[in-house]
Amino acid sequence: MSESQRYFIAKYIADSRRMEPINIGVALWARGRTTAKFLPPEESAPFVNDMAVYNRWVDYWTRLLSADTIESRDGKVIPKQSPQFMDVFVKTQKENYVIVDAGEVVDRVTSRNMDAAATYLYEELVERKGKHQPSPREQAIQLKYLSSKMLTDSGVSSHEEFQHSYAVTCRIGSVDKSLKAHYAIGNGTPRSVFQRVQIGSSQSVCSTSFLFEHLISGRQLKRENCAAMVYAEGDSPPDSDIATSLAMLGEFATVVNLKNKDAAMEMLALVAARAGSH
């Protein structure tokens, strides 16, 4: 087989005893050039046991492929121009993270269309969109991972009074009821609250709306100090359940779609800023 255009599949195996691998990326080598594309963390979070380890592997493989040389286990330095470069790359696999030599790309790959070729392979072999409908549990894991990451990346979690699993008291009739907020800024009294909401779950939407409504009506918080964190794909028809849920949440909180990273971090930081500092 010609070794001028080879592609490789990165796989993750959650349980080495069951050996049920999931494709997480592709790498392409063509005449001394390399490119790769891996599943983003938010899409791998539902099935990966340790996201920190996953990110380290993706960063490691990306660095290796971007280098001009690679060192084999016996100390030989192999230039990227040599087909042996990828033979050494394959041997970096370990335990849950595997690289498979998948064969040769038949169509000619040039420097101009190399990224497009990798994208095509990724869409055919890795991309989960449209081929896998996440379960409610997977959606919850994905939302928790993204929420934590963006609260960190936006600097919100570095606030001196930022807390996880914050208990807030809501007056319901003549009874004080303790409810849990996923994240909050405050000490004794909440000043900003951040709640994860599975937008496809009516229970999650209603419970969050209930929490925010009582915080606002009880004058513990203003609407602009409440953030509902969701993960919603694209625009929804006005009469859809998702659009209705988003509108309901919008009555009581700033709705932050974690799908749009830059905008989401800006909105989260703004809600946190409204809490002030003590």
LOLOMI-66465 format. One record per residue (C-alpha): x, z, y. Coordinates in steps of 0.001 Angstrom, whole numbers, padded with zeros to 6 digits, always signed. Layout:
N
XZY/...
This chain:
278
+000000+000000+000000/+001229-000809+003485/+002142+002259+005497/+001836+000646+008909/-001619+002083+009689/-002545+005285+007887/-005279+007811+008580/-005624+011412+007457/-008505+013866+007238/-008171+017538+008138/-010398+019771+006044/-011447+023407+006177/-012206+025324+002966/-014016+028606+003617/-013706+029818+000011/-010764+028513-002013/-012542+029491-005229/-015550+027289-004540/-013486+024415-003083/-016223+023052-000800/-014227+021464+002043/-015692+020461+005394/-014041+017693+007415/-012797+019080+010741/-010623+016286+012107/-008806+012988+011702/-005253+011891+012463/-004074+008298+012763/-000504+006946+012494/+000130+003314+013425/+003619+001867+013760/+005216+004969+015142/+002274+006105+017275/-000102+008974+016506/-003419+010253+017735/-005894+012827+016442/-009363+014206+017074/-010654+017558+015839/-014042+019238+015743/-014441+021349+018902/-014615+025125+018402/-018286+025396+019358/-019222+023029+016516/-016944+024630+013936/-017862+028242+014769/-020927+028327+012447/-018853+027778+009292/-015318+028989+010126/-014502+032571+009162/-011938+033215+011915/-012079+031114+015081/-008727+032402+016355/-007048+031046+013218/-008949+027762+013511/-007795+027285+017105/-004199+028042+016137/-004265+025400+013404/-005751+022744+015671/-003182+023551+018389/-000377+023490+015815/-001370+020132+014342/-001883+018676+017810/+001607+019767+018892/+003199+018323+015763/+001514+014963+016241/+002465+014752+019911/+006160+015428+019216/+008756+012644+018807/+010140+014179+015609/+009059+016514+012832/+011224+018749+010661/+010757+018755+006900/+010976+021860+004749/+014541+021017+003747/+015592+020767+007394/+015578+016981+007824/+014447+015709+011213/+012118+012732+010811/+011348+010499+013824/+007749+009546+014549/+008643+005876+014022/+009197+006565+010305/+006224+006549+007902/+007767+009691+006426/+006716+011509+009605/+003178+011777+008265/+004387+012662+004758/+005957+015765+006295/+002866+016382+008431/+000652+016458+005322/+002804+019225+003837/+001955+021586+006700/-001387+022288+005031/-001915+025817+003765/-004682+027875+002179/-007972+027157+004012/-006557+024282+006084/-005849+021027+004269/-004634+017561+005265/-005555+014618+003018/-003973+011164+003130/-007134+009031+003258/-005555+005584+003126/-004983+002609+005366/-006910+001283+008360/-007549-002401+007637/-008241-003640+011168/-005193-003986+013379/-004559-000917+015525/-002772-001459+018834/-001678+000946+021542/-004796-000035+023515/-007382+000573+020823/-005707+003452+018976/-007833+006188+020536/-010945+004109+019924/-009950+003725+016265/-009496+007493+015919/-012847+008092+017601/-014535+005694+015163/-013004+007505+012185/-014013+010854+013676/-017614+009746+014202/-017819+008377+010657/-016075+011215+008829/-016262+014377+010915/-018869+014464+013680/-021823+016625+012709/-024255+015538+015397/-027224+013752+013877/-025988+014428+010341/-026429+018164+010186/-029179+020289+011693/-027742+023768+012252/-029695+026600+010694/-030931+029429+012943/-028022+031540+011687/-025489+028814+012541/-027072+028392+015973/-026776+032140+016579/-023095+032149+015583/-022362+029129+017770/-024149+030681+020749/-022360+034017+020332/-018963+032323+020158/-019594+030139+023212/-021051+033003+025239/-018076+035241+024560/-015589+032472+025290/-017171+031379+028567/-017626+034930+029807/-013903+035342+029187/-012824+031977+030617/-014932+032465+033742/-013399+035890+034343/-016724+037719+033981/-015563+039874+031061/-012590+041093+033100/-014930+042927+035511/-014115+046642+035450/-017651+047553+034394/-018349+044697+031968/-019880+045940+028721/-021108+044549+025407/-024445+045601+023870/-025684+047402+026957/-028745+049635+026607/-031285+049246+029401/-034442+051316+029849/-037695+049526+030622/-040936+051245+031538/-043757+049889+029366/-047023+051511+030360/-046265+055227+030384/-043416+054953+027893/-039706+054384+028537/-038358+051887+026005/-034636+051323+025389/-033775+047635+024981/-030433+046002+024266/-028783+043491+026579/-026016+041438+024962/-023703+041825+027969/-023978+043567+031305/-022064+044733+034332/-022865+048298+035255/-022232+051931+034487/-025415+053917+034069/-027422+051318+035986/-027169+047585+035201/-026206+045362+038127/-026034+042043+036258/-027271+041229+032752/-026294+038296+030512/-028455+037499+027496/-027950+034967+024693/-031085+032938+023976/-031636+030635+020997/-033659+028053+022832/-035273+026769+019633/-036550+030223+018687/-039767+031357+020376/-038964+034960+019411/-035580+034820+021170/-037093+033183+024268/-040008+035607+024488/-037935+038748+023905/-035447+037707+026598/-038225+036849+029056/-039825+040215+028297/-036520+042033+028938/-035856+040287+032237/-039452+040578+033434/-039408+044347+032975/-035994+044729+034575/-037237+042812+037611/-040701+044386+037829/-039117+047822+037460/-036846+046937+040369/-033701+047544+038333/-032492+043989+038936/-033264+040917+040958/-033799+037557+039273/-030449+036238+040545/-028673+039071+038708/-030039+037936+035336/-028469+035140+033270/-030048+033527+030202/-027336+031746+028212/-028568+028818+026116/-027108+025805+024320/-029318+022770+024861/-028480+019158+024032/-029362+016641+026769/-032648+016451+028664/-035883+017458+026975/-039255+015769+027600/-041322+017779+030135/-043974+018598+027546/-041567+019666+024794/-041234+023224+023453/-037638+023398+024714/-038608+022341+028248/-041390+024945+028228/-038966+027628+027037/-036422+026735+029709/-039124+026876+032377/-040266+030300+031128/-036727+031679+031219/-036228+030169+034664/-039028+032375+035999/-036948+035476+035382/-033298+034429+035276/-030598+031922+036060/-030577+029631+033015/-027000+028790+032015/-026589+025868+029612/-023291+026470+027812/-023238+022814+026790/-022047+022003+030342/-018846+024074+030384/-017710+023787+034018/-021163+024318+035497/-021837+027183+033080/-018663+029062+034012/-019404+028639+037700/-022945+030003+037284/-021800+032937+035153/-019160+033867+037697/-021790+033715+040462/-024157+036057+038611/-021252+038436+038010/-020227+038303+041682/-023730+039404+042666/-023103+042653+040796/-020423+043552+043301/-017647+046004+042408/-017480+049779+042305/
